[in-house]
Amino acid sequence: MSLREATIDRERRDLVTHEVMDESRLIRFVAAPDGSVAPDLARKLPGRGLWVAADRASIEMAVKKNLFSRAAKAPMKPAADLADTVESLLAKRCLDQLGLARREGVLISGFEKSLANVRSGKAAWIIEAADGSADGRGKLLSLAKHITPRPKVCGVFTADDLSLALGLENAIHAVLLEGGRADRWTIEVERLAGFRPLTPPQWGDEAAGMPNKVLDGRGSAP
């Protein structure tokens, strides 16, 4: 059983909709000592977990109606910008995963190497800088549409974001190879998709037909 399958096997109840969901689609929160609401993205902090769907609308609703206090049966003080905090933390986790993947040799960077690995069918994800050139990106995505199974596409991060995370200069094109690290990345980036689109609107139809799981306002695929 893969890490992704093991995580998906665990279910919790979203305190906004009361729907039972896989843990991979939720964010865990706990009460901090000062009564504030602390995100626990790694699901390791002590205390009773309060679970909310991994999307901006759900977290903002939980804050607005202070559903944390109701669920915890105790006064809690969620920050007004809690959804922004969760988004930032998720983005950092995704970038950290890419850095680990590169050190493990399962993230390949550069246009030609990315193209070769997409062609070989080994790529689980194509990771493109949001502000990279349309020409190189278009060639990679065009090739990927003829690969079975098609790799997913992420254009969430800028070239500066990727360069810093990977320890490279001008990181534009990369692929994440299939395997355990790709499973971990998928869990994190699909939660991030509840806060920002995985492919930028300015890309237009370039990513059309790619199998991205972009979440809607309730954390489920449309």
N, C-alpha and C positions, 0 to 999 in steps of 0.2 A: 504493500500500500504506500502510495506517495504521500509526502507531507501535505500536499493540497487535499488529497482525498481524506486524510486523517483529520484535518482541520474542518473540512466540510461536514464530516460525520457528527460534529458537536453542534447542538442547536441551543439558542437562547431566545428570550422573548423581548421584542422591541418595546420599550416603555411608552413610545408614542402611539403606535397602532395596535399594540398587543399581539402582533403577528409573530409566530415562531419562525425564526430564520437560522440559517447556518451562521456560525460565528464569523466566517470569512466575510459576511455582508454587514457586520456590526462593528461598532466602536464600544469598547468597555470603558466605563468611568467609575471612579471611586471617590469617596468623600475624603478630602484632605483634612489634616488636623485643625485647620482654621475654618473649616466649614465650607470651603470652596469646592468646586467640582474639578477633579483632576483627570485628564484623559490618560488611559492606560493602554496604549496601542500594542504593547508587547504582552498584555494580559498577565502580568506578573506581580502587580502591586497588591499588598494585603488589603483585606476588607471585602465587603460585599460588592459585587459587580453590578453596575447599572448599565444596561445595554441599549444603545440607540443605533438605528440604521445608519450606515456609513454614507450619508449624504447631507449636504448643507441644509436643505429644507427641514429635515427631521431634527437636526440638532438645534436649529434656530427655534423650532416649535417647542422643543423640550425646555429651552431657556426661557422663551416668552411665557409659557404656562407654568414654569418651574415644576415640571414633572419629576425632576430629580428628588425634590423634597417629598412629594407624594409617594414615590416608589420606595424611598429610604425610610419613610415614616419619621423623618427628623428634618430640622431646618437645614437647608443648604443654600449656598450663594453662588450660582453659576455666573461666570463672567459674561458680559454682553457679547464679547467677541470670541466666545468659545469655539464657534465653527471655524473662524479664521485660524485659531491656534491649532485645531485638529488638522486643518488643511496643510499648514506649515510643517507640522510634525510628520504627516504622511509623505509629503514631498521629500523631506529629509531622509526618511526611511527608504524611499525608493532610490534616491541617489546613493545612499550608503550601500544598498544592495548591488547597485551597478559597480561601485568601487570594489566590493568583495568579488563580484563576478570577474572583473578584469584581473584581479590578483590570482584568481583560481584558474585563469586561462579559458573561461567559458564565455567571455564577452570579447568579441572581435571588433576592432575599430578600423576605420578607413574605407574609402569607397570600394576599391577593387576587392579587398578581402571580404567586405560585407556582401558584395555581389556574388562572389564565389560561394560563400556559405548559404546564401539564399538559394542559389541555383542547386546546391547539393541537397537541399531539403532538410538541413540540420538546424535552421533558424526557428526558434520559437517566437521571437519578437524582433521586429525591425525598430530600432530606436533612432529617430531623426531629430536633429536640432530644429526647434520651432522656427528659428530665423535662418535656417540654412537655405542653400540655393535650390530652386524648384527643379533644375535640370537633373542633378544627381538623384535627388529624392524621387523624381518621377520615374527614372530608369529602374530604381530599386523596387518601387511599388508596382510598376508595370510587370516586372519579372515575377514578383511574388504572387500576382493574381493567377499565374499559370502553375503554381506549385500546390501540391496536395500532400498534407493539409496546409492551408495558407498560414503563414506567420501572421501574428497580430502586429499592430503598428502603434507606436507611442511617439507623439510629438509634443509632449507636455513641457519639456525643458529647453532652455536656450542653449546656444553653443557655450556660453560662459558657464552655465550650470553644469553641463556635461564635462567640460574641460576640467573644472575644479574637482568634480567627483572622481574622474578617471585619472587625474594627474597627467593630462595631455594638453598640448596646445591645439586650439581650434578643432575640438571634437565636434564633428558634424554627423557622420554616419557610423552606426554600430549595429551589431546583431548580437542577441543573447541566445546562446545555443540551448537546445532542449536538455532537460535534466532537472535535478533537485533545486538548483539556484533559480532556474526559470520558474519553477513552481512557486517558490517563495516570492519572487518578483511579481508574479501574476496576482497573488493574494493582495499584496500591497498596492499595486497600481490600479487594480479594479476597485479598491476602496477609494483611492484618490479620484477615480473617475466620477464619484458622486459629488465632487467639488469643482472640478474643471474638466472640460472635454479632453479626451485623449488625443484628438487631432484638432489643430487650430482651425477656426472658421475660415481663415484666409487661405487655407490649402484648397478650398473649393472641392472639386470632385476627384482630386488626386487619390484620396484614400477610400473612395466609394467602392463597395464590394469587399473590403477587408473585414475580417471577422472580429472586430473590436467589440468588447462587451461594455458599452457605455451605459452607465446607470442613469435611471431617471430619478425624479425627486423623492421616490420612496425606496431607492436602493435596489430596484429590480430592473431586469433588462426589458426594454420596450418591445 
